Amino acid sequence: MKKSAALPIALICLGVVWFLKSTALLPNTTTLLSVLLAAAGCLLFIMDGLNKSTLVNCPLLIYAGLAIYLHDNQAVQLSHLLSLGMVLMGLLMLLARSNRIPERSLRWRSLPDNQDRS
């Protein structure tokens, strides 16, 4: 019986992060967070396609990453970013109500084995 690979993988990940941080190749935490949020929004859209859920979630994840970056690096006031985010969320929620936007697909939902996928 093979042992779990979790400890070696965790050691490799921590070692890589420590190396990148000590050589100043890793960006600061807020820049890294903003890039990860924007990348998560793009990846979610690629994986799930256009539907009512991704029409709202993906742009908001990208906007959250942009807002964190602008607040940290460009000194944009948080109240401006939050109010603009609320307007964006409201507009996206209104757009998602359209009948032209499909519902969320059943691709990622797991069904019991005895049910038919049709």
Residue, then its C-alpha position, 0 to 999 in steps of 0.5 A: m500500500k502506497k503512502s500519501a503523497a501529501l507531505p512531499i507535495a506540501l514540502i515542495c510547494l512550501g520550498v518553492v514559495w520560500f525560494l521565490k520569496s527569498t529571491a524577491l521573485l514572488p510579488n507582494t501579497t496584495t498583487l498576488l491576491s489580485v492576480l489570483l482573483a482575476a485568474a480565477g474569474c477567467l478560469l471559471f468562465i473558461m471551465d463553465g462557459l456563459n450562463k447566469s451564474t458565470l455572467v455575474n461571478c466571473p466579472l465580479l472576481i476580475y473586478a475584485g482583483l482589479a479593485i484590490y490592485l488599484h486600492d493597494n498600488q494606485a491609492v484609489q479610495l475604497s469607498h469609490l471601488l466598493s460603490l462602483g462594484m455595487v453598480l457593476m453587480g447590480l447591472l450584471m444581476l439584471l443582465a443575468r435575468s435575461n431569457r437569452i442567457p442559459e441556466r447553469s449547466l449540469r456538467w459539474r453537478s454529480l447525479p446518482d448512478n441510477q439517474d439518466r443524464s438527458 
